[in-house]
Amino acid sequence: MSSRLLKGVLTLATGSIASSVVMALSVPLLTRVFTPSEFGVFGVYLTLTGLISMVASGKFESALMLTTYKSERSIIIKSCFLLLSLTSVMFFVVMLIFHELSLSYLGTDSLLTLLLLIPGVVVLSFHKFININTNSHREYTYSAKGALLRSLAVVSIQLGLGYLSFGVNGLILGSLASYIIFSLYMFNRTRFLEDYRYKKLSPKLSKFIFVKYERVYRYLFPQSVINYVSQQLPFLIFPIFYTSATIGGLFVAQRLLKMPAGVLTMSIRNVFFPYFRDKNELKLDLFFPYLKLTLGLFLFGLPLVSVIFYYISDVILLLLGEGWKDAGDYSKYILLWVFMSVINVATTPALTIIGDNRFLLYYEIFDIIIKAIVLIYTVNVFELPIHTIAIYSIVASISYVLLIALCAYRLFLHRLELTRGGE
């Protein structure tokens, strides 16, 4: 790994780790001012805003990682904003028409919670557009500082609103405000606004860009949506079968584990995406860099995860209090699932760079069908949600292992093609 690449990973990781520490330290405080049911509603809210924001932009912001031209960045950003505006209005209308069903699914009778869905989609989308553009420019310092600023904002605001008895809307408003603060900071520090203003949007240019980066919305978009639904499947299905308190316990357990795991994977992915892109443009091999990263993460993390497994339930129960016993139990069984998601960090960037999005899409379709069948079957067979969670975690982990093996095979074939082409 080059010194420049290592510096990028460390810069993002430093900010991400600091942000993760702040968020982790806040959980024992938040669980004492918000109930498991309120966290359950908040978890479903975040799942829906994440899904809708992905659909709203068509995942086209990912094209920012594939270009080095300023004019193309400008058109991509403006196109994303246009798509976001149109689809947000559409979702808002549909949501109002089916508001009773939507409230029942969310697990609340608060109309404000429902109305905050679309603002949540907008600010989350802004966050993604800015962050991806910033990392594409390799402005990792700003991304790291922005992540820390957002975590400090969300914790302080949520705690304040919690003590004022805002209920679940306190969690939601704190999240929205933190994204707004993050965006304002990044507007003033990064080249996002400069890129946005650089080129005027026109039908001819837009058509050219959409054709050039067709693989993003043709393969990466449906693959990303399916992958997201696959990752969040419990939070999409559980509201139909279980109470908000059960969902809240799983949400907090997953949050405690995925905060450090998530920021680590985001840091590595944001750095390795342009790294793989640059190596591919130079017709260099991606097989060994991918293999070294994946195996290195596995060998480094396995002993740590083995130790954590035996103590995590008691530690979480001690941190959160007696009312959160379920969260402690759930955390033990989702640990393997979270660990394998970290090991899988470089798979999507590697396959995307070599243009193997169709394969990834087909795999994700197969994967989500299997997971949905398993989840629905176990929900109906087992009375206790912990059994469903344990089995789902095992299935998800096996899926990650299979995907890593298939990715390594595809990269090996790509390496052979490069070798033949150089002869």
Wavefront OBJ file of the C-alpha trace (Angstrom):
o trace
v 0.000 0.000 0.000
v 1.448 3.391 -1.007
v 2.107 6.081 1.604
v -0.475 8.330 -0.053
v -3.127 5.631 0.106
v -2.277 4.782 3.690
v -2.476 8.453 4.652
v -5.952 8.677 3.110
v -7.182 5.638 5.008
v -5.716 6.901 8.284
v -7.178 10.390 7.825
v -10.677 9.097 7.205
v -10.322 6.437 9.859
v -9.200 8.966 12.471
v -12.250 11.158 11.957
v -14.505 8.134 11.698
v -13.143 6.559 14.863
v -13.545 9.828 16.772
v -17.107 10.105 15.462
v -17.788 6.489 16.395
v -16.474 7.019 19.925
v -18.786 10.005 20.396
v -21.794 8.057 19.129
v -20.944 4.979 21.192
v -20.535 7.015 24.381
v -23.901 8.650 23.780
v -25.878 5.392 23.569
v -25.975 4.704 27.349
v -27.230 8.271 27.841
v -29.801 8.105 25.044
v -31.210 4.771 26.264
v -32.003 6.451 29.573
v -34.116 9.218 28.023
v -35.655 7.241 25.126
v -37.529 3.924 25.378
v -36.941 0.759 23.306
v -40.244 1.470 21.498
v -39.099 4.982 20.538
v -35.824 3.590 19.240
v -37.829 1.007 17.321
v -39.824 3.692 15.509
v -36.614 5.646 14.900
v -34.956 2.557 13.430
v -37.802 1.998 10.966
v -37.740 5.738 10.115
v -34.014 5.641 9.321
v -34.451 2.495 7.232
v -37.179 4.111 5.135
v -35.337 7.423 4.639
v -32.220 5.516 3.587
v -34.168 3.466 1.057
v -36.152 6.393 -0.347
v -33.040 8.605 -0.653
v -31.311 5.873 -2.621
v -34.264 5.517 -4.966
v -34.720 9.295 -5.206
v -31.287 9.948 -6.734
v -31.044 6.718 -8.666
v -27.658 6.209 -6.978
v -26.296 8.418 -9.760
v -24.050 10.288 -7.294
v -21.754 7.238 -7.436
v -20.648 8.443 -10.877
v -18.726 11.191 -9.050
v -16.214 8.523 -8.026
v -15.736 7.489 -11.658
v -14.803 10.838 -13.199
v -11.932 13.291 -12.908
v -13.544 16.002 -15.062
v -14.968 19.076 -13.347
v -17.629 19.647 -16.018
v -18.910 16.105 -15.549
v -19.028 16.524 -11.778
v -21.195 19.601 -12.180
v -23.681 17.861 -14.461
v -23.807 14.785 -12.228
v -24.487 16.848 -9.087
v -27.210 18.915 -10.747
v -28.807 15.811 -12.229
v -28.886 14.219 -8.781
v -30.598 17.282 -7.307
v -33.180 17.237 -10.095
v -33.910 13.546 -9.588
v -34.143 14.088 -5.826
v -36.668 16.931 -6.218
v -38.949 15.032 -8.573
v -39.013 11.747 -6.679
v -39.349 13.426 -3.258
v -42.548 15.120 -4.390
v -43.857 11.809 -5.704
v -43.110 9.978 -2.442
v -44.668 12.778 -0.411
v -47.955 12.493 -2.330
v -48.040 8.693 -2.006
v -47.233 8.940 1.704
v -50.120 11.343 2.358
v -52.596 9.190 0.423
v -51.684 6.115 2.492
v -50.949 7.964 5.739
v -52.905 5.584 7.999
v -51.082 2.543 6.654
v -47.776 4.420 6.861
v -48.340 5.371 10.516
v -49.243 1.783 11.404
v -46.088 0.490 9.728
v -43.922 3.050 11.515
v -45.463 1.995 14.814
v -46.618 5.466 15.850
v -49.710 7.666 15.786
v -47.684 10.900 15.429
v -48.361 12.594 12.089
v -45.228 14.709 12.596
v -43.079 11.583 12.522
v -44.571 10.690 9.162
v -44.181 14.215 7.758
v -40.498 14.250 8.751
v -39.774 11.377 6.359
v -39.275 13.579 3.281
v -37.022 16.171 5.020
v -35.038 13.175 6.220
v -34.677 11.944 2.654
v -33.530 15.371 1.435
v -30.867 16.022 4.101
v -29.553 12.454 3.897
v -29.235 12.797 0.114
v -27.386 16.103 0.473
v -25.006 14.392 2.875
v -24.274 11.611 0.382
v -23.768 13.966 -2.576
v -21.326 16.160 -0.659
v -19.426 13.314 0.972
v -18.921 11.339 -2.224
v -17.785 14.424 -4.132
v -15.381 15.359 -1.331
v -13.823 11.896 -1.197
v -13.579 11.812 -4.981
v -11.381 14.923 -4.684
v -9.434 13.096 -1.942
v -10.277 15.852 0.534
v -10.283 13.302 3.312
v -9.531 15.788 6.100
v -12.823 17.610 5.533
v -14.752 14.345 5.446
v -13.189 13.308 8.744
v -13.873 16.647 10.446
v -17.405 16.766 9.035
v -18.179 13.299 10.362
v -16.992 14.273 13.842
v -18.974 17.528 13.756
v -22.146 15.687 12.745
v -21.772 13.126 15.513
v -21.301 15.842 18.146
v -24.339 17.688 16.805
v -26.657 14.686 16.680
v -25.733 13.518 20.187
v -26.139 16.919 21.849
v -29.405 17.746 20.086
v -30.975 14.320 20.656
v -30.044 14.380 24.338
v -31.446 17.875 24.744
v -34.717 17.031 23.036
v -34.900 13.761 24.965
v -34.734 15.534 28.319
v -37.455 17.872 27.014
v -39.641 14.783 26.403
v -39.880 15.105 22.616
v -40.097 11.325 22.340
v -39.210 9.685 19.029
v -39.433 13.042 17.240
v -36.497 14.187 19.368
v -34.373 11.405 17.877
v -35.521 12.305 14.365
v -35.095 16.081 14.688
v -31.637 15.622 16.179
v -30.646 13.489 13.191
v -32.024 16.022 10.689
v -30.300 18.966 12.368
v -26.944 17.167 12.390
v -27.090 16.542 8.639
v -27.882 20.208 8.036
v -24.925 21.290 10.188
v -22.670 18.842 8.324
v -23.798 20.204 4.944
v -23.224 23.825 5.948
v -19.723 22.993 7.144
v -18.851 21.119 3.941
v -20.304 23.876 1.740
v -17.806 26.313 3.234
v -14.788 23.991 3.202
v -14.912 21.750 0.135
v -15.153 22.256 -3.622
v -18.746 21.060 -3.753
v -20.372 24.431 -4.538
v -17.582 25.232 -6.979
v -18.211 21.971 -8.808
v -21.960 22.511 -8.711
v -21.729 25.962 -10.342
v -19.075 25.069 -12.890
v -21.334 23.940 -15.738
v -24.864 24.813 -16.728
v -27.252 21.893 -16.972
v -28.480 21.204 -20.505
v -30.388 18.312 -22.122
v -27.487 17.554 -24.478
v -24.855 17.384 -21.743
v -27.146 15.466 -19.421
v -27.810 12.870 -22.111
v -24.076 12.495 -22.739
v -23.331 11.981 -19.042
v -26.207 9.544 -18.539
v -25.045 7.493 -21.518
v -21.393 7.544 -20.438
v -22.174 6.379 -16.920
v -25.047 4.118 -17.859
v -23.681 1.262 -15.781
v -24.239 3.284 -12.594
v -28.016 3.408 -12.826
v -28.395 0.308 -14.972
v -26.513 -2.049 -12.672
v -25.143 -0.246 -9.595
v -28.474 1.397 -8.716
v -30.633 -1.761 -8.639
v -27.735 -3.667 -7.059
v -27.360 -1.019 -4.344
v -31.096 -0.916 -3.642
v -31.281 -4.682 -3.405
v -28.176 -4.737 -1.205
v -29.624 -2.067 1.079
v -32.944 -3.893 1.371
v -31.016 -7.072 2.076
v -29.033 -5.374 4.843
v -32.133 -3.765 6.354
v -34.490 -6.678 5.762
v -35.200 -7.234 9.483
v -36.239 -3.574 9.906
v -38.501 -3.825 6.858
v -40.183 -7.115 7.841
v -40.159 -7.017 11.652
v -42.637 -4.070 11.878
v -45.270 -6.404 10.438
v -44.685 -9.150 13.032
v -43.007 -7.692 16.132
v -43.488 -4.750 18.478
v -41.539 -1.492 18.298
v -39.768 -2.490 21.545
v -38.326 -5.616 19.885
v -37.211 -3.594 16.875
v -35.701 -1.007 19.210
v -33.626 -3.636 20.996
v -32.261 -4.936 17.695
v -31.683 -1.391 16.407
v -29.606 -0.343 19.433
v -27.622 -3.612 19.401
v -26.877 -3.211 15.714
v -26.057 0.457 16.182
v -23.488 -0.262 18.876
v -21.770 -2.831 16.676
v -22.151 -1.159 13.303
v -20.997 2.288 14.359
v -17.340 1.302 14.642
v -17.662 -1.268 11.848
v -19.524 1.129 9.576
v -17.099 4.025 9.861
v -14.174 1.669 9.265
v -15.738 0.188 6.132
v -16.730 3.644 4.858
v -13.179 4.925 5.316
v -11.635 1.947 3.548
v -14.221 1.963 0.752
v -13.913 5.693 0.051
v -10.144 5.378 -0.262
v -9.989 2.093 -2.159
v -12.647 3.074 -4.703
v -10.429 5.732 -6.380
v -7.396 3.505 -5.716
v -8.965 0.626 -7.672
v -10.154 3.096 -10.319
v -6.641 4.479 -10.867
v -5.057 1.014 -11.018
v -7.677 -0.163 -13.494
v -7.123 2.869 -15.751
v -3.421 1.956 -15.810
v -4.337 -1.640 -16.708
v -2.906 -2.916 -13.422
v -4.000 -6.019 -11.525
v -6.701 -5.740 -8.828
v -6.716 -9.381 -7.746
v -3.832 -9.306 -5.280
v -4.678 -5.895 -3.712
v -8.226 -7.144 -3.104
v -7.022 -10.451 -1.699
v -4.482 -8.829 0.624
v -7.013 -6.350 1.988
v -9.769 -8.930 2.533
v -7.575 -11.606 4.103
v -5.735 -9.007 6.163
v -8.973 -7.707 7.660
v -10.178 -11.237 8.398
v -6.977 -12.417 10.095
v -6.660 -9.217 12.089
v -10.293 -9.115 13.203
v -11.039 -12.785 13.944
v -9.207 -13.021 17.309
v -10.777 -9.750 18.443
v -14.287 -10.864 17.485
v -13.791 -14.225 19.226
v -13.040 -12.466 22.509
v -15.868 -9.951 22.125
v -18.398 -12.738 21.522
v -18.119 -14.078 25.068
v -18.506 -10.757 26.853
v -20.626 -8.521 24.630
v -24.064 -9.363 26.086
v -23.019 -8.599 29.655
v -21.158 -5.440 28.648
v -24.110 -4.004 26.708
v -26.550 -4.846 29.499
v -24.257 -3.095 31.980
v -23.992 -0.022 29.749
v -27.650 0.347 28.790
v -29.453 -0.829 31.928
v -31.907 -3.609 32.784
v -34.544 -2.347 30.383
v -32.272 -3.240 27.488
v -31.591 -6.928 28.163
v -32.880 -7.895 24.719
v -30.366 -5.570 23.064
v -27.557 -7.367 24.911
v -28.804 -10.763 23.763
v -29.288 -9.657 20.158
v -25.800 -8.149 19.954
v -24.161 -11.516 20.533
v -25.935 -13.110 17.609
v -25.452 -10.320 15.069
v -21.722 -9.965 15.818
v -20.690 -12.472 13.125
v -22.920 -10.761 10.569
v -21.407 -7.339 11.298
v -17.860 -8.729 11.239
v -18.328 -10.306 7.817
v -19.762 -7.052 6.459
v -16.424 -5.389 7.320
v -14.446 -8.165 5.618
v -16.599 -7.648 2.518
v -15.760 -3.915 2.312
v -13.754 -3.920 -0.942
v -15.997 -6.259 -2.944
v -18.463 -3.768 -4.432
v -15.797 -1.156 -5.370
v -13.626 -3.828 -7.019
v -16.451 -5.337 -9.092
v -17.794 -1.893 -10.018
v -14.412 -0.684 -11.269
v -13.923 -3.682 -13.573
v -17.465 -3.201 -14.879
v -18.854 -6.422 -13.419
v -22.048 -4.782 -12.178
v -24.313 -7.260 -13.969
v -22.803 -10.170 -12.049
v -23.145 -8.233 -8.788
v -26.772 -7.436 -9.573
v -27.627 -11.066 -10.269
v -25.939 -12.148 -7.068
v -27.799 -9.553 -5.011
v -31.130 -10.704 -6.477
v -30.343 -14.301 -5.561
v -29.105 -13.217 -2.131
v -32.152 -11.171 -1.153
v -34.557 -13.899 -2.266
v -32.801 -16.454 -0.041
v -32.627 -14.064 2.922
v -36.279 -13.026 2.596
v -37.402 -16.662 2.462
v -35.311 -17.540 5.519
v -36.476 -14.499 7.473
v -40.178 -14.936 6.735
v -39.958 -18.669 7.460
v -38.194 -18.212 10.796
v -40.554 -15.407 11.865
v -43.485 -17.742 11.390
v -41.825 -20.843 12.885
v -40.079 -19.461 15.976
v -41.964 -17.622 18.672
v -38.994 -15.674 20.039
v -37.358 -13.032 17.826
v -33.878 -13.959 19.080
v -34.075 -17.273 17.192
v -34.991 -15.457 13.993
v -32.130 -12.996 14.488
v -29.567 -15.745 15.155
v -30.486 -17.765 12.060
v -30.622 -14.669 9.864
v -27.162 -13.615 11.071
v -25.682 -16.987 10.121
v -27.291 -16.907 6.664
v -26.068 -13.326 6.060
v -22.511 -14.294 7.097
v -22.455 -17.272 4.733
v -23.666 -14.971 1.968
v -20.705 -12.632 2.550
v -18.214 -15.513 2.391
v -19.687 -16.701 -0.895
v -19.617 -13.199 -2.390
v -15.972 -12.682 -1.423
v -15.026 -15.991 -3.062
v -16.930 -15.114 -6.240
v -15.388 -11.627 -6.341
v -11.879 -13.081 -6.032
v -12.668 -15.445 -8.906
v -13.957 -12.601 -11.130
v -10.886 -10.492 -10.362
v -8.639 -13.441 -11.175
v -10.328 -13.765 -14.581
v -9.875 -10.009 -15.078
v -6.179 -10.421 -14.253
v -5.838 -13.128 -16.889
v -7.455 -10.817 -19.463
v -4.986 -8.057 -18.633
v -2.079 -10.510 -18.919
v -3.220 -11.725 -22.330
v -3.794 -8.146 -23.478
v -0.238 -7.179 -22.541
v 1.332 -10.024 -24.500
l 1 2 3 4 5 6 7 8 9 10 11 12 13 14 15 16 17 18 19 20 21 22 23 24 25 26 27 28 29 30 31 32 33 34 35 36 37 38 39 40 41 42 43 44 45 46 47 48 49 50 51 52 53 54 55 56 57 58 59 60 61 62 63 64 65 66 67 68 69 70 71 72 73 74 75 76 77 78 79 80 81 82 83 84 85 86 87 88 89 90 91 92 93 94 95 96 97 98 99 100 101 102 103 104 105 106 107 108 109 110 111 112 113 114 115 116 117 118 119 120 121 122 123 124 125 126 127 128 129 130 131 132 133 134 135 136 137 138 139 140 141 142 143 144 145 146 147 148 149 150 151 152 153 154 155 156 157 158 159 160 161 162 163 164 165 166 167 168 169 170 171 172 173 174 175 176 177 178 179 180 181 182 183 184 185 186 187 188 189 190 191 192 193 194 195 196 197 198 199 200 201 202 203 204 205 206 207 208 209 210 211 212 213 214 215 216 217 218 219 220 221 222 223 224 225 226 227 228 229 230 231 232 233 234 235 236 237 238 239 240 241 242 243 244 245 246 247 248 249 250 251 252 253 254 255 256 257 258 259 260 261 262 263 264 265 266 267 268 269 270 271 272 273 274 275 276 277 278 279 280 281 282 283 284 285 286 287 288 289 290 291 292 293 294 295 296 297 298 299 300 301 302 303 304 305 306 307 308 309 310 311 312 313 314 315 316 317 318 319 320 321 322 323 324 325 326 327 328 329 330 331 332 333 334 335 336 337 338 339 340 341 342 343 344 345 346 347 348 349 350 351 352 353 354 355 356 357 358 359 360 361 362 363 364 365 366 367 368 369 370 371 372 373 374 375 376 377 378 379 380 381 382 383 384 385 386 387 388 389 390 391 392 393 394 395 396 397 398 399 400 401 402 403 404 405 406 407 408 409 410 411 412 413 414 415 416 417 418 419 420 421 422 423
